[in-house]
Amino acid sequence: MELSWEERIAQFWSTADDSQPHSMLDAMGMLVGEGGRHDPDAIYEWASVQDFLGRESDAIPLYRSALSHGLSGARRPQAVLQLASSLRNVGHADEAVELLSSLDEDAVVGAARQAFLALALRDAGRHDEALKVALLALAPTLTLYGRVISSYAEELTAGQTD
């Protein structure tokens, strides 16, 4: 029985090895080629392999293309998060903050949104906001001190205007 495209993509990522960049690019290139140049899922996967290999500058326009071509489902929030992370890594922290701030809570990316937002805020020089985001994400996991940590986190930016 032949595996579906989605199953082969999952298989690719389960064995991804950044020490073999040419092999990874060749293998993903074959998979992406099946989707066509305007298939948002294929574009997203090509962006992801570029990003995985540390080629954020190459990944950024591909993520944008996938999103503009109607990327949907579980890949959409991942693409926004990965685009924002890549933007932060190439020095565009403010744009990353904007993207992550507009990303709705999502079960697919979960708390990773807050983690990446905290990093982007820090890189944008907004340290109190970064700490607030990180602490508010952490607070629900604290059985004894969650409420007080949430309160302290809110105080970090109390009185600040945007």
VOLO-561241 format. One record per atom (N, C-alpha, C, O): residue in three letters; atom name; x, y, z. Coordinates in steps of 0.1 Angstrom, whole numbers, plus 2048, in hexadecimal, padded with zeros to 3 digits. Layout:
N
- code|site|u|v|w
- ALA|CA|X|Y|Z
...
REM end
This chain:
162
- code|site|u|v|w
- MET|N|808|7F4|800
- MET|CA|800|800|800
- MET|C|809|80C|800
- MET|O|812|80E|808
- GLU|N|806|815|7F7
- GLU|CA|80E|822|7F5
- GLU|C|80A|82C|800
- GLU|O|7FE|82E|802
- LEU|N|814|833|806
- LEU|CA|811|83D|80F
- LEU|C|80B|84A|809
- LEU|O|80F|84D|7FD
- SER|N|803|851|80F
- SER|CA|7FD|85D|80A
- SER|C|808|868|80B
- SER|O|812|866|812
- TRP|N|806|873|804
- TRP|CA|810|87E|805
- TRP|C|812|883|813
- TRP|O|81D|885|818
- GLU|N|807|884|81B
- GLU|CA|808|889|829
- GLU|C|810|87F|831
- GLU|O|818|883|83A
- GLU|N|80E|872|82F
- GLU|CA|815|868|836
- GLU|C|824|868|833
- GLU|O|82D|867|83B
- ARG|N|827|86B|826
- ARG|CA|835|86C|822
- ARG|C|83C|879|828
- ARG|O|847|879|82B
- ILE|N|834|883|829
- ILE|CA|839|890|82F
- ILE|C|83C|88D|83E
- ILE|O|847|891|843
- ALA|N|833|887|844
- ALA|CA|835|883|853
- ALA|C|841|87A|854
- ALA|O|849|87C|85E
- GLN|N|843|871|84B
- GLN|CA|84E|868|84C
- GLN|C|85B|870|84A
- GLN|O|865|86D|850
- PHE|N|85B|879|840
- PHE|CA|866|882|83E
- PHE|C|86B|889|84B
- PHE|O|876|888|84E
- TRP|N|861|88F|851
- TRP|CA|864|897|85D
- TRP|C|868|88E|869
- TRP|O|870|893|871
- SER|N|863|882|869
- SER|CA|867|879|874
- SER|C|876|875|873
- SER|O|87C|870|87D
- THR|N|87C|876|868
- THR|CA|88A|872|866
- THR|C|893|87E|862
- THR|O|89E|87C|85D
- ALA|N|88D|88A|863
- ALA|CA|895|896|85E
- ALA|C|8A2|897|865
- ALA|O|8A3|895|872
- ASP|N|8AD|89A|85E
- ASP|CA|8BA|89A|863
- ASP|C|8C1|8A6|85C
- ASP|O|8C5|8A6|850
- ASP|N|8C3|8B1|864
- ASP|CA|8C9|8BD|85E
- ASP|C|8D8|8BB|85B
- ASP|O|8DE|8C4|855
- SER|N|8DE|8B0|85E
- SER|CA|8EC|8AE|85B
- SER|C|8ED|8A8|84C
- SER|O|8F8|8A7|847
- GLN|N|8E1|8A6|846
- GLN|CA|8E1|8A1|838
- GLN|C|8D8|8AB|830
- GLN|O|8CE|8A7|82A
- PRO|N|8DC|8B8|82F
- PRO|CA|8D3|8C2|828
- PRO|C|8D0|8BE|81A
- PRO|O|8C5|8C0|815
- HIS|N|8DA|8B9|812
- HIS|CA|8D7|8B7|804
- HIS|C|8CD|8AB|802
- HIS|O|8C4|8AC|7FA
- SER|N|8CE|8A1|80A
- SER|CA|8C5|896|80A
- SER|C|8B7|89B|80E
- SER|O|8AD|897|808
- MET|N|8B6|8A3|818
- MET|CA|8A9|8A8|81D
- MET|C|8A3|8B1|812
- MET|O|897|8AF|80F
- LEU|N|8AA|8B9|80C
- LEU|CA|8A5|8C2|801
- LEU|C|8A0|8B9|7F5
- LEU|O|896|8BC|7F0
- ASP|N|8A8|8AF|7F2
- ASP|CA|8A4|8A7|7E7
- ASP|C|897|89F|7EA
- ASP|O|88E|89F|7E2
- ALA|N|897|899|7F6
- ALA|CA|88B|892|7FA
- ALA|C|87E|89A|7FA
- ALA|O|874|897|7F5
- MET|N|880|8A6|801
- MET|CA|874|8AF|802
- MET|C|870|8B4|7F4
- MET|O|865|8B6|7F1
- GLY|N|87A|8B7|7EC
- GLY|CA|878|8BC|7DE
- GLY|C|86F|8B3|7D6
- GLY|O|867|8B7|7CF
- MET|N|872|8A6|7D8
- MET|CA|86A|89C|7D1
- MET|C|85B|89C|7D6
- MET|O|852|89C|7CE
- LEU|N|859|89D|7E3
- LEU|CA|84C|89E|7E9
- LEU|C|845|8AA|7E5
- LEU|O|839|8AA|7E1
- VAL|N|84C|8B5|7E6
- VAL|CA|846|8C2|7E2
- VAL|C|842|8C3|7D4
- VAL|O|838|8C8|7D0
- GLY|N|84A|8BD|7CB
- GLY|CA|847|8BC|7BD
- GLY|C|83A|8B6|7B9
- GLY|O|834|8B9|7AF
- GLU|N|836|8AD|7C2
- GLU|CA|829|8A6|7C0
- GLU|C|81D|8B0|7C2
- GLU|O|812|8AE|7BC
- GLY|N|81F|8BA|7CA
- GLY|CA|814|8C3|7CD
- GLY|C|812|8CE|7C3
- GLY|O|807|8D4|7C2
- GLY|N|81C|8D2|7BC
- GLY|CA|81B|8DD|7B3
- GLY|C|81F|8EA|7B9
- GLY|O|820|8EB|7C5
- ARG|N|823|8F3|7B1
- ARG|CA|82A|900|7B6
- ARG|C|820|909|7BD
- ARG|O|825|912|7C3
- HIS|N|813|907|7BC
- HIS|CA|809|910|7C3
- HIS|C|802|909|7CE
- HIS|O|7F9|90E|7D3
- ASP|N|806|8FD|7D1
- ASP|CA|7FF|8F5|7DC
- ASP|C|805|8FB|7E9
- ASP|O|811|8F9|7EC
- PRO|N|7FC|901|7F1
- PRO|CA|801|907|7FE
- PRO|C|807|8FD|807
- PRO|O|810|900|80E
- ASP|N|802|8F0|807
- ASP|CA|808|8E6|810
- ASP|C|816|8E3|80C
- ASP|O|81F|8E2|814
- ALA|N|818|8E2|7FF
- ALA|CA|826|8DF|7FA
- ALA|C|82F|8EA|7FC
- ALA|O|83B|8E8|800
- ILE|N|82A|8F6|7FA
- ILE|CA|833|902|7FC
- ILE|C|837|903|80B
- ILE|O|842|906|80E
- TYR|N|82D|900|814
- TYR|CA|830|901|822
- TYR|C|83B|8F6|826
- TYR|O|844|8FA|82D
- GLU|N|83A|8EA|820
- GLU|CA|843|8E0|823
- GLU|C|851|8E4|81E
- GLU|O|85B|8E1|825
- TRP|N|852|8EA|813
- TRP|CA|85F|8EF|80D
- TRP|C|864|8FA|816
- TRP|O|871|8FA|818
- ALA|N|85C|903|81A
- ALA|CA|860|90D|824
- ALA|C|866|907|831
- ALA|O|870|90B|836
- SER|N|85F|8FD|836
- SER|CA|863|8F7|842
- SER|C|870|8F0|841
- SER|O|878|8F1|84B
- VAL|N|873|8E9|836
- VAL|CA|880|8E3|835
- VAL|C|88B|8ED|834
- VAL|O|896|8EC|839
- GLN|N|888|8F8|82D
- GLN|CA|892|903|82C
- GLN|C|895|909|83A
- GLN|O|8A1|90A|83E
- ASP|N|88B|90B|842
- ASP|CA|88C|910|850
- ASP|C|893|906|858
- ASP|O|89C|90A|860
- PHE|N|890|8F9|857
- PHE|CA|896|8EF|85F
- PHE|C|8A5|8EF|85D
- PHE|O|8AD|8EB|866
- LEU|N|8A9|8F2|851
- LEU|CA|8B7|8F1|84D
- LEU|C|8BE|8FF|850
- LEU|O|8CA|901|84C
- GLY|N|8B7|908|857
- GLY|CA|8BD|915|85A
- GLY|C|8BD|91F|84F
- GLY|O|8C5|929|850
- ARG|N|8B5|91D|845
- ARG|CA|8B4|926|83A
- ARG|C|8A8|92F|83B
- ARG|O|89F|92F|833
- GLU|N|8A7|936|847
- GLU|CA|89B|93E|84A
- GLU|C|898|948|83F
- GLU|O|88C|94A|83C
- SER|N|8A2|94F|839
- SER|CA|8A0|959|82F
- SER|C|899|952|822
- SER|O|891|959|81C
- ASP|N|89C|946|81F
- ASP|CA|895|93F|814
- ASP|C|887|93B|818
- ASP|O|87E|93A|810
- ALA|N|885|937|825
- ALA|CA|878|932|82A
- ALA|C|86E|93D|82B
- ALA|O|862|93B|828
- ILE|N|872|949|82E
- ILE|CA|868|954|830
- ILE|C|85F|957|825
- ILE|O|853|956|826
- PRO|N|864|959|818
- PRO|CA|85B|95B|80D
- PRO|C|852|94F|80A
- PRO|O|847|950|805
- LEU|N|857|943|80D
- LEU|CA|850|937|80B
- LEU|C|844|936|814
- LEU|O|839|932|811
- TYR|N|847|939|821
- TYR|CA|83C|939|82B
- TYR|C|831|943|826
- TYR|O|825|940|827
- ARG|N|835|94F|823
- ARG|CA|82C|959|81E
- ARG|C|824|954|812
- ARG|O|818|957|811
- SER|N|82A|94E|809
- SER|CA|824|948|7FD
- SER|C|819|93E|801
- SER|O|80E|93E|7FC
- ALA|N|81D|935|80A
- ALA|CA|814|92A|80E
- ALA|C|807|930|814
- ALA|O|7FC|92C|811
- LEU|N|80A|93A|81D
- LEU|CA|7FE|941|823
- LEU|C|7F6|948|819
- LEU|O|7E9|948|81A
- SER|N|7FC|94F|810
- SER|CA|7F4|957|806
- SER|C|7ED|94D|7FC
- SER|O|7E3|952|7F6
- HIS|N|7F2|941|7FA
- HIS|CA|7EB|937|7F2
- HIS|C|7E0|930|7F9
- HIS|O|7DB|926|7F4
- GLY|N|7DD|934|805
- GLY|CA|7D2|92E|80C
- GLY|C|7D5|922|815
- GLY|O|7CD|919|818
- LEU|N|7E1|921|81B
- LEU|CA|7E5|917|824
- LEU|C|7DA|916|82F
- LEU|O|7D7|920|835
- SER|N|7D6|90A|832
- SER|CA|7CB|909|83C
- SER|C|7CE|8FD|845
- SER|O|7D9|8F6|844
- GLY|N|7C5|8FA|84E
- GLY|CA|7C6|8EF|857
- GLY|C|7D1|8F1|861
- GLY|O|7D5|8FC|864
- ALA|N|7D7|8E5|865
- ALA|CA|7E1|8E6|870
- ALA|C|7EE|8ED|86B
- ALA|O|7F6|8F2|873
- ARG|N|7F0|8ED|85E
- ARG|CA|7FD|8F3|859
- ARG|C|7FC|903|85A
- ARG|O|807|909|85B
- ARG|N|7F0|908|85A
- ARG|CA|7F0|917|85A
- ARG|C|7F6|91D|867
- ARG|O|7FF|926|865
- PRO|N|7F1|919|873
- PRO|CA|7F8|91F|87E
- PRO|C|807|91C|880
- PRO|O|80E|924|885
- GLN|N|80A|910|87B
- GLN|CA|819|90D|87B
- GLN|C|820|916|872
- GLN|O|82B|91A|875
- ALA|N|81B|919|866
- ALA|CA|822|922|85D
- ALA|C|823|930|862
- ALA|O|82E|936|861
- VAL|N|819|935|869
- VAL|CA|81A|942|86F
- VAL|C|824|942|87A
- VAL|O|82D|94B|87A
- LEU|N|824|938|882
- LEU|CA|82E|937|88D
- LEU|C|83C|936|887
- LEU|O|846|93D|88C
- GLN|N|83E|92D|87D
- GLN|CA|84B|92B|878
- GLN|C|850|937|870
- GLN|O|85C|93B|870
- LEU|N|847|93E|869
- LEU|CA|84A|94B|862
- LEU|C|84F|955|86C
- LEU|O|859|95B|86A
- ALA|N|848|956|877
- ALA|CA|84B|960|882
- ALA|C|859|95C|888
- ALA|O|861|965|88A
- SER|N|85B|950|88A
- SER|CA|868|94B|890
- SER|C|874|94F|886
- SER|O|87E|954|88A
- SER|N|871|94C|879
- SER|CA|87C|94F|86F
- SER|C|87E|95E|86E
- SER|O|88A|962|86D
- LEU|N|874|966|86F
- LEU|CA|875|975|86E
- LEU|C|87D|979|87A
- LEU|O|886|982|879
- ARG|N|87B|974|886
- ARG|CA|882|978|892
- ARG|C|891|974|890
- ARG|O|89A|97C|894
- ASN|N|893|968|88B
- ASN|CA|8A1|964|889
- ASN|C|8A9|96C|87F
- ASN|O|8B5|96D|880
- VAL|N|8A2|973|876
- VAL|CA|8A9|97B|86C
- VAL|C|8A9|98A|870
- VAL|O|8AC|993|868
- GLY|N|8A4|98D|87C
- GLY|CA|8A5|99B|881
- GLY|C|898|9A3|87F
- GLY|O|898|9AF|880
- HIS|N|88D|99C|87D
- HIS|CA|880|9A4|87B
- HIS|C|876|9A0|887
- HIS|O|86B|99B|884
- ALA|N|87B|9A3|893
- ALA|CA|874|99F|89F
- ALA|C|866|9A6|8A0
- ALA|O|85C|9A0|8A4
- ASP|N|865|9B3|89C
- ASP|CA|859|9BA|89D
- ASP|C|84E|9B3|894
- ASP|O|842|9B2|898
- GLU|N|852|9AF|888
- GLU|CA|848|9A8|87F
- GLU|C|844|99B|885
- GLU|O|839|997|884
- ALA|N|84E|994|88B
- ALA|CA|84B|987|892
- ALA|C|841|989|89D
- ALA|O|837|981|89E
- VAL|N|843|994|8A5
- VAL|CA|839|997|8B0
- VAL|C|82B|999|8AA
- VAL|O|821|994|8AF
- GLU|N|82A|9A1|89F
- GLU|CA|81D|9A4|899
- GLU|C|816|997|895
- GLU|O|80B|995|897
- LEU|N|81E|98E|88E
- LEU|CA|818|982|889
- LEU|C|813|979|895
- LEU|O|808|974|895
- LEU|N|81C|977|89F
- LEU|CA|819|96E|8AA
- LEU|C|80E|974|8B3
- LEU|O|806|96C|8B8
- SER|N|80D|981|8B4
- SER|CA|802|987|8BB
- SER|C|7F5|986|8B5
- SER|O|7EA|985|8BB
- SER|N|7F5|985|8A8
- SER|CA|7E8|983|8A0
- SER|C|7E4|974|89F
- SER|O|7D9|971|89A
- LEU|N|7ED|96B|8A2
- LEU|CA|7EA|95D|8A1
- LEU|C|7E1|959|8AD
- LEU|O|7E5|95A|8B8
- ASP|N|7D5|953|8A9
- ASP|CA|7CC|94F|8B4
- ASP|C|7D2|943|8BB
- ASP|O|7DA|93C|8B6
- GLU|N|7CD|941|8C7
- GLU|CA|7D0|935|8CF
- GLU|C|7CD|929|8C6
- GLU|O|7C2|929|8C0
- ASP|N|7D5|91F|8C6
- ASP|CA|7D3|914|8BD
- ASP|C|7D9|907|8C3
- ASP|O|7E4|907|8C9
- ALA|N|7D1|8FC|8C2
- ALA|CA|7D6|8F0|8C8
- ALA|C|7E2|8EA|8C1
- ALA|O|7EA|8E3|8C7
- VAL|N|7E3|8ED|8B4
- VAL|CA|7EF|8E8|8AD
- VAL|C|7FC|8ED|8B2
- VAL|O|805|8E5|8B5
- VAL|N|7FD|8FA|8B3
- VAL|CA|80A|900|8B8
- VAL|C|80A|902|8C7
- VAL|O|815|903|8CD
- GLY|N|7FF|902|8CD
- GLY|CA|7FE|903|8DC
- GLY|C|806|90E|8E2
- GLY|O|806|919|8DD
- ALA|N|80D|90B|8ED
- ALA|CA|815|915|8F4
- ALA|C|821|91A|8EC
- ALA|O|828|923|8F0
- ALA|N|825|913|8E1
- ALA|CA|830|918|8D9
- ALA|C|82E|926|8D4
- ALA|O|838|92D|8D3
- ARG|N|821|92A|8D2
- ARG|CA|81F|938|8CE
- ARG|C|824|941|8D8
- ARG|O|82B|94B|8D4
- GLN|N|821|93F|8E5
- GLN|CA|826|948|8EF
- GLN|C|835|948|8F1
- GLN|O|83B|952|8F3
- ALA|N|83B|93C|8EF
- ALA|CA|849|93B|8F0
- ALA|C|850|943|8E5
- ALA|O|85A|94B|8E8
- PHE|N|84B|942|8D9
- PHE|CA|851|949|8CE
- PHE|C|84E|958|8CF
- PHE|O|856|961|8CB
- LEU|N|842|95B|8D4
- LEU|CA|83F|969|8D6
- LEU|C|848|970|8E1
- LEU|O|84D|97B|8DF
- ALA|N|84B|968|8EB
- ALA|CA|854|96D|8F6
- ALA|C|862|970|8F0
- ALA|O|868|97A|8F3
- LEU|N|866|967|8E8
- LEU|CA|873|969|8E1
- LEU|C|873|975|8D8
- LEU|O|87D|97D|8D8
- ALA|N|869|977|8D0
- ALA|CA|868|982|8C7
- ALA|C|867|98F|8CF
- ALA|O|86D|999|8CB
- LEU|N|85F|98F|8D9
- LEU|CA|85E|99B|8E1
- LEU|C|86B|99F|8E7
- LEU|O|86F|9AB|8E8
- ARG|N|873|995|8EC
- ARG|CA|880|998|8F2
- ARG|C|889|99E|8E7
- ARG|O|890|9A8|8EA
- ASP|N|889|998|8DC
- ASP|CA|892|99D|8D1
- ASP|C|88E|9AB|8CC
- ASP|O|896|9B2|8C7
- ALA|N|881|9AE|8CE
- ALA|CA|87C|9BB|8CA
- ALA|C|87E|9C5|8D5
- ALA|O|87A|9D1|8D4
- GLY|N|885|9C1|8E0
- GLY|CA|888|9CA|8EB
- GLY|C|87D|9CC|8F5
- GLY|O|87D|9D6|8FD
- ARG|N|873|9C4|8F4
- ARG|CA|867|9C5|8FD
- ARG|C|868|9BB|908
- ARG|O|860|9B1|908
- HIS|N|872|9BC|910
- HIS|CA|875|9B2|91A
- HIS|C|86A|9AF|924
- HIS|O|868|9A3|927
- ASP|N|864|9B9|92A
- ASP|CA|859|9B7|933
- ASP|C|84D|9AF|92D
- ASP|O|848|9A6|933
- GLU|N|84A|9B3|921
- GLU|CA|83F|9AC|91A
- GLU|C|843|99D|917
- GLU|O|83B|994|918
- ALA|N|850|99B|913
- ALA|CA|855|98E|911
- ALA|C|854|985|91D
- ALA|O|84F|97A|91D
- LEU|N|858|98B|929
- LEU|CA|857|983|935
- LEU|C|849|981|939
- LEU|O|845|976|93E
- LYS|N|840|98A|937
- LYS|CA|832|989|93A
- LYS|C|82C|97D|932
- LYS|O|825|975|938
- VAL|N|82E|97D|925
- VAL|CA|829|972|91D
- VAL|C|82E|964|921
- VAL|O|827|95B|922
- ALA|N|83B|964|924
- ALA|CA|841|957|929
- ALA|C|83B|953|936
- ALA|O|837|947|938
- LEU|N|83A|95C|940
- LEU|CA|834|959|94D
- LEU|C|826|955|94C
- LEU|O|821|94C|953
- LEU|N|81E|95C|944
- LEU|CA|810|958|943
- LEU|C|80E|94B|93C
- LEU|O|804|944|93F
- ALA|N|817|947|933
- ALA|CA|816|939|92E
- ALA|C|81A|92F|938
- ALA|O|815|924|938
- LEU|N|823|932|941
- LEU|CA|828|929|94B
- LEU|C|81E|928|957
- LEU|O|81D|91D|95C
- ALA|N|818|932|95A
- ALA|CA|80F|933|966
- ALA|C|805|927|968
- ALA|O|804|922|973
- PRO|N|7FE|924|95D
- PRO|CA|7F4|919|95F
- PRO|C|7FA|90B|963
- PRO|O|7F3|902|967
- THR|N|807|90A|961
- THR|CA|80E|8FD|964
- THR|C|813|8FD|973
- THR|O|817|8F2|977
- LEU|N|812|908|97A
- LEU|CA|817|909|987
- LEU|C|80B|906|991
- LEU|O|802|90E|992
- THR|N|80C|8FB|998
- THR|CA|801|8F7|9A1
- THR|C|800|900|9AD
- THR|O|7F5|903|9B2
- LEU|N|80B|905|9B2
- LEU|CA|80A|90D|9BE
- LEU|C|80A|91C|9BC
- LEU|O|804|923|9C4
- TYR|N|811|920|9B2
- TYR|CA|814|92F|9B1
- TYR|C|80F|935|9A4
- TYR|O|812|940|9A0
- GLY|N|807|92E|99C
- GLY|CA|802|933|98F
- GLY|C|7FB|940|990
- GLY|O|7FD|949|988
- ARG|N|7F2|942|99A
- ARG|CA|7EA|94E|99B
- ARG|C|7F3|95A|99E
- ARG|O|7F2|965|997
- VAL|N|7FD|958|9A7
- VAL|CA|806|964|9AA
- VAL|C|80F|967|99F
- VAL|O|812|972|99C
- ILE|N|814|95D|998
- ILE|CA|81D|95F|98C
- ILE|C|815|966|981
- ILE|O|81A|970|97B
- SER|N|808|963|97F
- SER|CA|800|96A|975
- SER|C|7FE|979|979
- SER|O|7FF|982|971
- SER|N|7FC|97B|986
- SER|CA|7FB|988|98B
- SER|C|808|991|989
- SER|O|807|99C|985
- TYR|N|813|98B|98D
- TYR|CA|820|991|98B
- TYR|C|822|994|97C
- TYR|O|827|99F|978
- ALA|N|81E|98B|974
- ALA|CA|820|98C|965
- ALA|C|818|998|960
- ALA|O|81D|9A0|958
- GLU|N|80C|999|964
- GLU|CA|804|9A5|960
- GLU|C|809|9B2|965
- GLU|O|808|9BC|95E
- GLU|N|810|9B2|970
- GLU|CA|816|9BE|976
- GLU|C|821|9C3|96D
- GLU|O|825|9CF|96D
- LEU|N|828|9BA|966
- LEU|CA|834|9BE|95E
- LEU|C|830|9C9|954
- LEU|O|839|9D1|951
- THR|N|825|9C8|94E
- THR|CA|821|9D2|944
- THR|C|816|9DB|948
- THR|O|810|9E3|940
- ALA|N|812|9DB|955
- ALA|CA|807|9E3|959
- ALA|C|80B|9F2|958
- ALA|O|816|9F6|95B
- GLY|N|802|9F9|952
- GLY|CA|804|A08|950
- GLY|C|80C|A0B|943
- GLY|O|80D|A17|940
- GLN|N|811|A01|93C
- GLN|CA|818|A04|930
- GLN|C|80D|A05|924
- GLN|O|803|9FF|924
- THR|N|810|A0E|91B
- THR|CA|807|A10|910
- THR|C|80F|A0B|904
- THR|O|81B|A0C|903
- ASP|N|807|A07|8FA
- ASP|CA|80C|A01|8ED
- ASP|C|811|A0C|8E5
- ASP|O|816|A0A|8DA
REM end
